[in-house]
Amino acid sequence: MGRLDRLERTDPSPVTGLAQVVTDDGGSLDLGDFQYFAFNLVALAFFYGRFCGHLHEGFPDMPNFLVGLTSVSAGAYATKKIAERAKPVLTSVVPAKAHINEIVEAWGQNLVLDPQNPAARATIGGLDAPTGVVQQPGSADHLRITVPADVPPGPTQLLVYNSAGTPADQPLAFEVLP
């Protein structure tokens, strides 16, 4: 099968209509989306208000503060969307059960954002776990994680953060053996 070139949403948003413009995927108000929408709405209202009343003068000059507001909000919106696409995804951890101080290997996507500066961190049971990046060109991101000494035995979760500090959407089930 060919390479998947785009992300497709599998879970429908709980919000429909115009509300989708200013809310996040969970249906809560998103300040970045709201600012982007509101500032552009104000700029459009100003533009059409000046343009429609004075067609013979051509396009109106936009005030610097309005251009600044729309530019900053567009930049913040684009940055947020790029960061969301780079969200790490954990696909597997082998073995899924290990003793304290043993090494497990985790694979996923977007775990390493910059191959020149590979940095990722992991937690097991909410505690920081020593993490090393395995460099393998052309393969899924691969990490070696040491089970920390302070984790109590039993079922828990393993979570990875990429170098930007963004956590994976879903932690993986993991068990610390006694």
C-alpha positions in Angstrom: 0.0 0.0 0.0 1.2 3.5 -0.8 2.4 6.1 1.7 -0.2 8.1 3.5 0.4 11.7 2.7 -2.1 13.4 4.8 -3.8 13.0 8.2 -7.4 12.0 8.3 -9.7 12.6 11.2 -11.4 9.5 12.4 -13.3 11.0 15.3 -16.0 13.5 14.4 -15.9 16.8 16.2 -18.9 17.2 18.6 -19.4 20.8 17.3 -20.9 21.6 13.9 -21.6 24.8 12.0 -20.0 28.2 12.7 -19.0 27.1 16.2 -16.3 24.8 14.7 -14.4 28.0 13.7 -13.7 29.0 17.3 -13.6 25.7 19.2 -11.1 22.9 19.6 -11.7 19.3 18.8 -13.4 18.7 22.1 -15.9 21.5 21.6 -14.3 24.0 24.0 -13.6 27.6 23.1 -10.1 27.9 21.6 -8.5 31.3 22.2 -6.2 31.1 19.2 -8.9 30.1 16.8 -11.2 32.8 18.3 -8.7 35.5 17.9 -7.8 34.5 14.4 -11.5 34.6 13.4 -12.4 37.8 15.3 -9.4 39.9 14.1 -10.0 38.9 10.5 -13.7 39.6 10.8 -12.9 43.1 12.1 -10.4 43.6 9.3 -13.0 42.5 6.7 -15.7 44.8 8.2 -13.3 47.7 8.1 -12.2 47.0 4.5 -15.8 46.6 3.2 -17.0 49.6 5.2 -14.3 51.8 3.6 -14.4 50.2 0.2 -18.1 50.1 -0.5 -18.7 53.7 0.4 -15.9 55.0 -1.8 -15.5 52.8 -4.8 -14.0 55.5 -6.9 -11.0 55.9 -4.5 -9.9 52.2 -5.0 -8.8 49.9 -2.2 -8.5 51.6 1.2 -5.3 51.7 3.3 -5.5 49.4 6.2 -4.4 50.8 9.6 -1.1 49.4 10.9 -2.6 48.1 14.1 -5.2 46.1 12.2 -2.6 44.6 9.9 -0.6 43.8 13.0 -3.5 42.1 14.7 -4.4 40.0 11.8 -0.7 39.1 11.1 0.1 38.1 14.6 -3.1 36.0 15.0 -2.4 34.3 11.6 1.1 33.5 12.7 0.0 32.1 16.1 -2.7 30.1 14.4 -0.3 28.6 11.8 2.2 27.8 14.5 -0.4 26.0 16.7 -1.6 23.9 13.7 2.0 22.9 12.8 2.6 21.9 16.4 -0.5 19.8 16.5 0.5 17.9 13.4 3.9 17.1 15.0 2.1 15.5 18.0 4.0 12.3 19.0 2.2 9.0 18.6 3.3 5.9 20.4 2.8 2.6 18.5 4.5 0.0 20.6 6.7 -0.8 23.5 8.7 -4.0 23.7 8.6 -5.7 26.1 5.3 -4.5 27.6 6.5 -5.8 31.1 9.9 -5.2 32.6 11.7 -5.1 36.0 13.1 -1.9 37.5 16.3 -0.7 35.7 15.6 -2.8 32.6 15.5 -1.3 29.2 12.4 -1.3 27.0 12.1 0.0 23.5 9.4 2.2 22.2 8.4 3.0 18.6 6.2 5.7 17.2 6.0 8.7 15.1 7.1 12.3 15.7 9.0 11.2 18.8 12.2 12.8 17.4 11.5 16.2 15.7 15.0 17.1 14.8 17.5 14.4 13.9 20.4 16.8 14.5 19.2 17.4 18.0 17.4 14.3 19.1 15.7 14.8 22.4 12.8 13.0 23.8 11.7 12.1 27.3 9.6 9.4 28.7 7.7 8.7 31.9 6.7 5.4 33.4 4.0 5.6 36.1 4.4 9.4 36.0 8.1 9.3 36.9 10.8 10.5 34.5 12.6 7.5 32.9 16.1 7.8 31.4 15.6 7.9 27.6 17.9 7.5 24.6 17.2 7.9 21.0 18.1 5.1 18.6 19.2 6.7 15.3 17.8 4.6 12.4 17.4 6.6 9.1 14.2 5.9 7.2 12.5 4.0 10.1 9.9 4.9 12.7 11.2 6.8 15.7 12.8 4.4 18.2 13.6 5.1 21.8 15.4 3.1 24.5 13.8 3.7 27.9 15.1 2.5 31.3 12.4 1.7 33.9 13.0 4.1 36.8 13.8 2.7 40.3 11.0 4.5 42.1 8.1 3.1 40.1 6.0 0.7 42.2 5.4 -2.8 40.7 2.1 -3.3 38.9 0.2 -2.1 35.9 0.9 1.5 34.8 1.4 3.6 31.7 4.4 4.7 29.6 4.2 8.2 28.0 6.6 9.9 25.6 7.2 13.6 25.1 9.0 14.9 22.0 11.8 17.5 22.1 9.2 20.3 22.1 7.7 18.9 25.3 4.5 17.7 23.5 3.1 14.5 25.0 1.8 11.6 22.9 -2.0 11.5 22.6 -2.2 8.1 24.1 0.1 6.5 26.7 0.8 2.8 26.3 -0.1 0.2 28.9 3.0 -1.0 30.7 3.7 -3.3 33.7 6.5 -3.0 36.1 7.5 -6.5 37.4 8.4 -7.0 41.0 
